[in-house]
Amino acid sequence: MQAVSGRSGPVAIAVAPSGGRRTKADHPALPITSDELARVAAVSLEAGAAMIHVHVRDRNGRHLLDAQAYRAAATAIRAQVGERLVVQITSEALGIYRPEQQMRVVLEARPEAVSLALREFVSDQTHEAGFASFLETLRRRKVVPQIILYSTEEASYLATLARRGMIPFDNQPVLYVLGRHTVGQTSAPADLLPFLALGPVAPSHWMVCAFGSQETACVTTAALLGGHCRVGFENNLFLPGGALASGNGDLIAATRRALEACGLAVADADALRNQWAA
């Protein structure tokens, strides 16, 4: 790991189009089925996304971790966009699944990429060895994990695990979450400051997601400081001015406009893959 540095290469925009909590009652354009996810993937690609972060649901629309459902969603997305988007699945427990279930689903689904919340997999030191072994299996199978960090304490803990040789990736991608899934949560660019203060324990490839109508401002700030952007209906339904977005594509387009107005280039999927491999 290394300190946060200036921009190196183009900025990747990931779309998180649904999450595991919201439903069509929150927004009618929120994608639930594989076909809906595939249509959003196509729109997101056109708007400037390099990656899609995928949640799947059961027949009642509830959060689901299931390898077959993930494979079906990935197949539908690939039919629309081919390899032009990185398809990243979530392993989020949402209070339903245990770490061993989360790991089993990921290994059975064999995705290109997966997000892993450190706090869900390593709740205490007794889980460190199992998590390290899981990451090594992902490395051998060429699955890219992105580790989700909700606090600087978690980021420092991840750095400690890396120093102890328990993170088998030299360039371990992470996602900084600015805020929490709470009613009325609105993130602000200043929420990024504690992560930027990490100094020598900061990762080299980091992405930011935020909540509420300042999402674009938060992720653009991150990009200007060397990070990457995740936007979408999972965390936010509103455009920078406060108007309700018509779909996920609007949020990606707003982010792309902001990045390009700052003179930043936007990455495609292959550029993101190359950054992870660096």
Disulfide bonds with the S-S distance in Angstrom:
none
